[in-house]
Amino acid sequence: MIPRIRIPAHFSSFLWAAALAGALSGCAHPRDGTLEEFARWHDNARAEAEAGLLSWSELYKQSFDRLTALPPSLQQDTRLENTVLLLSTARKFEAHEISAQQFATERDHIETQLQARLR
């Protein structure tokens, strides 16, 4: 059984704003390369988080900021939704509310769901 994650109210307002922006813009396709550029940055930043050079919450906060700066798209909306979940989970881990193992399990689950939704 996978535990449910509660999204803090201030995160859900970001999520709704991002979804609304995507809907109002007609979900335009992002400029060529913008999501690929984000993915390259994310891979490097994730490696820093895994090495302990960057906190997990900072990784996901920066991810959120970078994603919201991209042109609206369905892929961007999906990534934003998952980033909010990951940020919330990272903050719980860093506040010692969940163990490292729980964090890794939940992170893997959210990232697996993201990959499945992006296909």
Summary of the structure (lengths in Angstrom):
residues: 119
radius of gyration: 14.2
end to end distance: 24.6
largest distance: 40.9
contacts: 322
relative contact order: 0.15
helix: 72%
strand: 0%
